[in-house]
Amino acid sequence: MTSDMDTREDDTGAGPDTSRYLDYLLTNRRFTAPAVSAAVASIALPEPGRPLRVLDAGTGAGGALPELIDLARPSAGTVVAVDVEARAIDAARERIGGASTEPGVDLRVADLREVAAEAVADGRGFDLIWSSDVVWPATFEDPAGVVGALAEALAPGGVLALFTTNYYQSMFLPGHSRLERLIRTASELTWGLPGDGPTHYERLGAWLRGAGLADVGLRVLPLAVPSTEPAARAYLERIVWPEMRHAAASHGRAAGMSDTDLARAEELLDPDGAAWAGADPDGFVVQPTVLWTGRAATA
Ligand SMILES: C[S@@+](CC[C@H](N)C(=O)[O-])C[C@H]1O[C@@H](n2cnc3c(N)ncnc32)[C@H](O)[C@@H]1O
């Protein structure tokens, strides 16, 4: 679900509950910050011999922006960060404070596909395009096509970096694995996600390769902390567990949950429930985030 707590503010019924969009961006940003930092640091950057050009496509609350600005600064490069949501751009601007007025930093409300098309039309491709939890089938009907458009917007030798927090392979209810698998299926149904096929959200590497990029590879950057850790706690309590509770209630039956399963999910996920997951002193969260990268041919 995380790749798209997007713009559908009012949909809290049968579809995904996206009413906490901004809270999601902020709590997720805080929880995933160590993995995002490590992911950006791991990218082998091109050295074009001129100021570096960086695009943050779907910046959200600017989770990776400080690191991307640090990458561009030594060459007096530029960082363009775009999001279709004005609230996201405001949060991203607040995140970087004074850096938002630096000459090379440009934060805009825009569709990443238009920004990519402009770069192609201007012949001024990006040396690095970072996109985190943005390209997936709940947001784009043709995610492979979007990756293709981003790949075209790379300068020769440029890198396209697709990061995913990998929500659906994470451990949020340790000790309740069967129930967690069922709720995960319910959540996928809530988001209308395909169970497999060419638009499945785990096809990021295939989309990079299909876009003609070379050196396609992945790296796992795990987050693993006790659920008492404050950033994990906020993320679990405010975003993850409510999302799971909503998914179980709305699509649990379709995912194969029995009455007993639904009752057990409710007592684990309701803060007032008899067995609330948040009361487990030995709870923990594991989120195996993944960075996929691919490189454009050199001229
Ligand atoms: C799940 S959030 C991730 C935000 C941020 N990259 C992060 O990792 O925290 C996805 C973001 O992509 C933005 N988005 C969705 N479609 C977009 C598009 N076509 N162009 C630009 N941004 C888009 C949404 O508004 C949302 O802020």
The ligand as a MOL file (V3000), in Angstrom:
LIG
                    3D

  0  0  0     0  0            999 V3000
M  V30 BEGIN CTAB
M  V30 COUNTS 27 29 0 0 0
M  V30 BEGIN ATOM
M  V30 1 C 4.0080 6.8500 -1.4420 0
M  V30 2 S 4.3950 8.4890 -1.7830 0 CHG=1
M  V30 3 C 6.1850 8.4530 -1.7180 0
M  V30 4 C 6.7810 9.7910 -1.4880 0
M  V30 5 C 8.2880 9.8360 -1.3270 0
M  V30 6 N 8.9730 9.5490 -2.5690 0
M  V30 7 C 8.7230 8.9240 -0.2380 0
M  V30 8 O 9.3990 7.9440 -0.5230 0
M  V30 9 O 8.4000 9.1780 0.9140 0 CHG=-1
M  V30 10 C 4.0870 8.6490 -3.5170 0
M  V30 11 C 4.1260 10.0750 -3.9900 0
M  V30 12 O 4.1080 10.0870 -5.4040 0
M  V30 13 C 3.3290 11.1950 -5.7940 0
M  V30 14 N 2.8880 10.9890 -7.1790 0
M  V30 15 C 1.9720 10.0980 -7.6400 0
M  V30 16 N 1.8470 10.2140 -8.9720 0
M  V30 17 C 2.6940 11.1880 -9.3740 0
M  V30 18 C 3.0120 11.7710 -10.6380 0
M  V30 19 N 2.4170 11.3610 -11.7700 0
M  V30 20 N 3.9390 12.7610 -10.6810 0
M  V30 21 C 4.5280 13.1990 -9.5430 0
M  V30 22 N 4.2580 12.6930 -8.3130 0
M  V30 23 C 3.3630 11.6920 -8.2280 0
M  V30 24 C 2.1920 11.2200 -4.7880 0
M  V30 25 O 1.5610 12.4800 -4.7340 0
M  V30 26 C 2.9250 10.8770 -3.5070 0
M  V30 27 O 3.3600 12.0110 -2.8000 0
M  V30 END ATOM
M  V30 BEGIN BOND
M  V30 1 1 1 2
M  V30 2 1 2 3
M  V30 3 1 2 10
M  V30 4 1 3 4
M  V30 5 1 4 5
M  V30 6 1 5 6
M  V30 7 1 5 7
M  V30 8 2 7 8
M  V30 9 1 7 9
M  V30 10 1 10 11
M  V30 11 1 11 12
M  V30 12 1 11 26
M  V30 13 1 12 13
M  V30 14 1 13 14
M  V30 15 1 13 24
M  V30 16 1 14 15
M  V30 17 1 14 23
M  V30 18 2 15 16
M  V30 19 1 16 17
M  V30 20 1 17 18
M  V30 21 2 17 23
M  V30 22 1 18 19
M  V30 23 2 18 20
M  V30 24 1 20 21
M  V30 25 2 21 22
M  V30 26 1 22 23
M  V30 27 1 24 25
M  V30 28 1 24 26
M  V30 29 1 26 27
M  V30 END BOND
M  V30 END CTAB
M  END
